[in-house]
Every structure is written in structure tokens, then in C-alpha cells.
Amino acid sequence: NDVTYLEAARKMAERMMREGGATPAQRIAYGFELATARQPDRRESEILQSSFNYYRDAFQSDTKAASKYLAQGEAPRDASLDERELAAYATLANMLLNLDATVTKE
């Protein structure tokens, strides 16, 4: 994806963290609904949660990668949000924005 798309995913992730609730499950469901206009089913939720856990663990162990990923684009990131957690949500948001259900709404 190009820089603009990654920046859009980062901004979506910031919304997921600020507006989506207190737990990863709530935030993931919120992001899914933002992208697809519906709630994820059980299987979709499980896959998304598993993906988020993978990204979160990867960025927890590689802070430099998180910083580099979040530096994409011109808009500044929300510095009040944990950098590694935001990078994980941004990666997941990028995934959500690339879903066929997001692109075609079918």
C-alpha cells in the first residue's frame, strides 16, 4: 500500500483506540463496522483478534519497527496513544481497509 493508505489506516486505528471501547475485542469490532457497515461474525472476530495479537506481539518486541510504521504520511500521530499498540491497530486497520467486504460492500 502507498503512504496515503497507510496513513489512513493509522488514523482509523487512532479512532478505534479512542472511540472503540476499552478492550481489543470492542475496538476491533468498531473498526470492522467502520470499514464494512456491519458487525463481524464470530469467525471473523476470531481471525481479527488472532491477527491483532500477532501484530501486537511483533511490535512489542520491535519498537523501532512500530515507530517506522507510524511515521508514514504527513499527519502527526496521536502521541497520547501507546506507540506499539497503535502500530498493531494500524496494521489491523490496514487489513480491514483491504477486505473485499470493505472494497465491494458485498
N, C-alpha and C positions, 0 to 999 in steps of 0.2 A: 504494500500500500504506500501511497505517496504521503508526504509530510502533512498535507492538509487533512487527509483521512485519519492519520494517527493523532493529530491534534483534536479532531472532532471526537475521537474515541476517548481521549484524555478528559475533555470537557464533559462528556457523557458520564465518565467514571466519577468525576467530581460531583455531579448531580446524584449519582447512585449513592455515594457516600454521605452526602449532606441531606438528601431528601428521601432516601430509600428505606430508612429504618435503621435499627440498631444491630441487626445480625447479618452475616453474609447471605443467608437464605433470603431474607427480606430484600436486601439490596439487589441481589441477582434477579429476583422476580420483578422488581421495579424496573431494572434495566431491560429485561426481556419485554416487559409490557411497553416501555418507551419505544422499543425498536419494532415490535410486531403488533401492537394494539390488542394483545391478549395475554393472559397469564400462561406460564409454561405448565405443561402437564407433568406428571410425576417423573417420568423417564427423562424428559428434557431437564427438569430441575436437578436430577441426579447427575447427569452429564455435565451440566454447567457448574454445579458445586464441585465436582471432581476436577474439572478444568481450573476453576478458581484456586482450589487447594494446591494444585500443581504449580501454577504461576506464583502464588503467594510464597510457597516454599522456595522456589527458584530465586525470587527477588530477595527473600530474607537472607539468603546466603551470598548474594551478589549485589551489594548496594550500588556499586558503580554502574552495573547494567540498568538498575532502576533509574538512576539519575540520567543516564544517557537516553533511555527510552522516553522519559518525561520531558526532556529538553527539546523534543521535536516541535516545530512550529513557532509562531511568533507570540501567541498569547501566553502570559505567565501562568504557571501552575499555582494552585491554591496551596500556599506554604503552610497553612494550618493543618493540612492533612498529612498523615504519615506517608512518606515518600515510597517506601516499599509496598505498602498496602495499596496506595494509589496506582502504582505501576501494575500490580496484579489486576485491579479492577479495570484499568485502561486496556490491558491485554484482553480481558474478557469482553469489554465493551467493543473492542475491535472485532472480536469473534462474532458478537451479536449483530453488529452492523453488516457483517458479511454473510449472514444466514440467508438462505433462499427465501425464508418466510419474511425477512425484512425487505429484501430487494423486490420480490414479486408480490408480497402480501397474499400468497396462496398457500 
